[in-house]
Amino acid sequence: MQTTNCNNYGFIPQTGFVRQRTLMPCLPFSHATLWRRVSAGTFPKPVKISAKITAWKAEEIREWINAQNDLA
């Protein structure tokens, strides 16, 4: 089982895209809260890679994690 510690970048690539199932173990909130935060503008917006695939830019996720760590 992976930790929810957002300091763990082991499964987030330096560049490229991250799907939701890969992203969720790093976040301290639920799927529903993720989408609420996206809608509120407090979490990076995903991009549509195809009609059925949505992902986040890895660089933006890393920046968001670093910003959260700076607030702590």
Z-matrix of the N, CA and C atoms (Angstrom, degrees):
N
C 1 1.456
C 2 1.526 1 108.93
N 3 1.333 2 116.50 1 133.59
C 4 1.447 3 119.96 2 179.92
C 5 1.519 4 110.10 3 -85.86
N 6 1.304 5 114.99 4 151.10
C 7 1.452 6 121.39 5 -178.89
C 8 1.528 7 111.30 6 -77.37
N 9 1.301 8 116.92 7 159.45
C 10 1.463 9 120.91 8 174.60
C 11 1.522 10 110.93 9 -91.79
N 12 1.324 11 117.09 10 6.00
C 13 1.452 12 122.30 11 179.33
C 14 1.523 13 109.65 12 -66.82
N 15 1.318 14 117.72 13 117.19
C 16 1.456 15 120.98 14 -177.16
C 17 1.519 16 113.03 15 -75.96
N 18 1.312 17 118.29 16 -3.01
C 19 1.455 18 120.21 17 172.70
C 20 1.518 19 111.05 18 -76.73
N 21 1.326 20 116.75 19 -12.39
C 22 1.459 21 121.39 20 -177.87
C 23 1.518 22 109.47 21 -87.16
N 24 1.333 23 115.93 22 101.21
C 25 1.456 24 121.21 23 179.30
C 26 1.518 25 111.79 24 -91.88
N 27 1.311 26 118.53 25 5.25
C 28 1.451 27 121.68 26 -172.53
C 29 1.511 28 114.98 27 -51.61
N 30 1.314 29 118.53 28 -32.67
C 31 1.456 30 120.40 29 -176.70
C 32 1.523 31 113.02 30 -110.03
N 33 1.322 32 117.74 31 6.79
C 34 1.462 33 121.15 32 175.32
C 35 1.528 34 107.44 33 -106.45
N 36 1.336 35 117.65 34 118.80
C 37 1.464 36 119.42 35 -177.92
C 38 1.526 37 111.62 36 -67.47
N 39 1.315 38 116.42 37 160.33
C 40 1.465 39 121.11 38 177.03
C 41 1.523 40 110.73 39 -64.55
N 42 1.318 41 115.90 40 -40.95
C 43 1.459 42 121.89 41 179.67
C 44 1.519 43 108.87 42 -135.28
N 45 1.296 44 115.53 43 170.27
C 46 1.459 45 119.50 44 178.49
C 47 1.515 46 111.06 45 101.92
N 48 1.319 47 115.00 46 -150.19
C 49 1.454 48 121.01 47 -174.73
C 50 1.519 49 111.51 48 -126.03
N 51 1.340 50 115.09 49 152.49
C 52 1.462 51 122.36 50 -179.74
C 53 1.523 52 107.81 51 -126.03
N 54 1.315 53 116.20 52 125.56
C 55 1.464 54 121.02 53 177.10
C 56 1.527 55 109.35 54 -80.84
N 57 1.322 56 116.52 55 162.52
C 58 1.465 57 121.71 56 -175.91
C 59 1.524 58 112.00 57 -59.73
N 60 1.311 59 118.73 58 -41.66
C 61 1.468 60 120.50 59 -177.30
C 62 1.533 61 111.72 60 -64.80
N 63 1.324 62 117.46 61 -27.19
C 64 1.462 63 121.36 62 176.29
C 65 1.519 64 110.71 63 -81.09
N 66 1.303 65 116.26 64 -33.86
C 67 1.458 66 122.23 65 -177.04
C 68 1.528 67 113.44 66 -74.21
N 69 1.313 68 117.68 67 -39.12
C 70 1.467 69 121.73 68 -171.25
C 71 1.530 70 115.11 69 -56.87
N 72 1.331 71 121.41 70 -39.25
C 73 1.474 72 118.73 71 179.84
C 74 1.530 73 113.74 72 -61.54
N 75 1.325 74 117.08 73 -19.53
C 76 1.457 75 120.97 74 -179.21
C 77 1.527 76 112.72 75 -88.76
N 78 1.308 77 117.04 76 -12.28
C 79 1.460 78 120.18 77 -174.19
C 80 1.525 79 111.78 78 -101.35
N 81 1.340 80 116.29 79 141.64
C 82 1.467 81 119.91 80 -179.23
C 83 1.526 82 113.32 81 -87.75
N 84 1.340 83 116.72 82 26.99
C 85 1.455 84 120.06 83 179.04
C 86 1.523 85 110.33 84 -146.38
N 87 1.325 86 115.68 85 172.27
C 88 1.467 87 122.76 86 -172.95
C 89 1.531 88 112.31 87 -82.31
N 90 1.340 89 114.66 88 172.27
C 91 1.467 90 121.39 89 175.46
C 92 1.530 91 110.54 90 -57.81
N 93 1.329 92 116.19 91 -44.53
C 94 1.466 93 120.19 92 -178.60
C 95 1.525 94 111.23 93 -62.57
N 96 1.323 95 116.68 94 -41.87
C 97 1.463 96 120.40 95 178.89
C 98 1.521 97 110.75 96 -67.10
N 99 1.313 98 117.44 97 -35.90
C 100 1.467 99 120.75 98 176.03
C 101 1.525 100 109.62 99 -54.82
N 102 1.325 101 116.53 100 -50.11
C 103 1.465 102 120.07 101 -177.28
C 104 1.527 103 111.88 102 -70.16
N 105 1.324 104 117.75 103 -31.63
C 106 1.473 105 119.77 104 174.45
C 107 1.528 106 109.94 105 -64.56
N 108 1.326 107 116.32 106 -41.93
C 109 1.465 108 119.94 107 179.51
C 110 1.526 109 111.58 108 -67.71
N 111 1.314 110 117.33 109 -38.03
C 112 1.468 111 120.18 110 175.42
C 113 1.530 112 108.99 111 -59.80
N 114 1.326 113 117.03 112 -47.67
C 115 1.472 114 121.67 113 179.97
C 116 1.522 115 112.18 114 -62.35
N 117 1.334 116 116.31 115 -35.69
C 118 1.468 117 121.30 116 -179.14
C 119 1.527 118 112.48 117 -80.38
N 120 1.325 119 117.29 118 -10.75
C 121 1.455 120 120.76 119 -179.04
C 122 1.516 121 114.03 120 82.45
N 123 1.341 122 117.60 121 14.68
C 124 1.465 123 120.89 122 -179.94
C 125 1.524 124 112.22 123 -100.75
N 126 1.320 125 116.68 124 6.45
C 127 1.462 126 122.63 125 175.26
C 128 1.522 127 106.31 126 -143.99
N 129 1.339 128 117.74 127 144.71
C 130 1.472 129 119.68 128 -177.97
C 131 1.526 130 112.68 129 -54.76
N 132 1.320 131 114.88 130 143.80
C 133 1.464 132 120.35 131 177.59
C 134 1.528 133 109.52 132 -78.74
N 135 1.317 134 116.72 133 140.44
C 136 1.464 135 119.91 134 176.88
C 137 1.528 136 110.33 135 -78.30
N 138 1.318 137 114.98 136 169.64
C 139 1.461 138 121.29 137 175.04
C 140 1.519 139 108.62 138 -118.37
N 141 1.317 140 116.01 139 147.65
C 142 1.460 141 121.31 140 175.95
C 143 1.527 142 107.29 141 -86.40
N 144 1.323 143 116.01 142 116.61
C 145 1.457 144 121.03 143 177.94
C 146 1.525 145 109.55 144 -85.20
N 147 1.311 146 116.04 145 -35.54
C 148 1.463 147 122.37 146 174.63
C 149 1.525 148 107.33 147 -152.23
N 150 1.316 149 116.74 148 -175.27
C 151 1.461 150 120.38 149 -178.30
C 152 1.524 151 112.48 150 -59.86
N 153 1.323 152 117.40 151 -30.47
C 154 1.466 153 120.97 152 -176.30
C 155 1.523 154 114.30 153 -114.25
N 156 1.320 155 117.70 154 0.72
C 157 1.467 156 120.08 155 -175.77
C 158 1.522 157 110.38 156 -121.15
N 159 1.331 158 114.86 157 123.05
C 160 1.459 159 123.54 158 175.86
C 161 1.522 160 107.45 159 -120.37
N 162 1.328 161 116.58 160 137.39
C 163 1.464 162 120.28 161 -179.22
C 164 1.527 163 109.30 162 -149.72
N 165 1.310 164 115.09 163 165.55
C 166 1.457 165 122.23 164 177.81
C 167 1.520 166 109.23 165 -108.52
N 168 1.327 167 116.23 166 148.92
C 169 1.459 168 120.49 167 174.70
C 170 1.527 169 107.68 168 -71.25
N 171 1.313 170 116.10 169 126.81
C 172 1.464 171 121.20 170 -176.95
C 173 1.527 172 111.37 171 -58.13
N 174 1.320 173 116.85 172 -38.92
C 175 1.458 174 120.39 173 -179.26
C 176 1.528 175 111.14 174 -61.77
N 177 1.337 176 116.92 175 -40.94
C 178 1.467 177 120.43 176 179.64
C 179 1.521 178 111.50 177 -67.80
N 180 1.321 179 116.93 178 -36.44
C 181 1.466 180 120.27 179 177.74
C 182 1.519 181 110.12 180 -66.09
N 183 1.320 182 117.33 181 -43.62
C 184 1.467 183 120.61 182 178.31
C 185 1.528 184 111.01 183 -62.10
N 186 1.333 185 117.28 184 -41.14
C 187 1.466 186 120.81 185 177.27
C 188 1.529 187 110.76 186 -62.19
N 189 1.333 188 116.91 187 -42.77
C 190 1.459 189 120.84 188 179.54
C 191 1.530 190 110.33 189 -62.75
N 192 1.332 191 116.96 190 -44.12
C 193 1.468 192 120.99 191 179.44
C 194 1.524 193 110.07 192 -61.53
N 195 1.331 194 117.06 193 -44.74
C 196 1.465 195 120.32 194 179.00
C 197 1.522 196 111.25 195 -61.58
N 198 1.322 197 117.35 196 -40.02
C 199 1.466 198 120.75 197 178.58
C 200 1.527 199 110.81 198 -64.07
N 201 1.329 200 117.49 199 -38.77
C 202 1.467 201 120.81 200 178.40
C 203 1.520 202 110.28 201 -66.28
N 204 1.326 203 116.89 202 -38.91
C 205 1.464 204 120.57 203 178.62
C 206 1.525 205 110.83 204 -66.37
N 207 1.346 206 117.15 205 -35.25
C 208 1.461 207 120.66 206 178.07
C 209 1.526 208 111.62 207 -66.86
N 210 1.334 209 117.04 208 -30.51
C 211 1.465 210 120.98 209 179.28
C 212 1.523 211 112.36 210 -74.99
N 213 1.316 212 116.57 211 -24.36
C 214 1.473 213 121.29 212 -175.85
C 215 1.508 214 111.93 213 -75.74
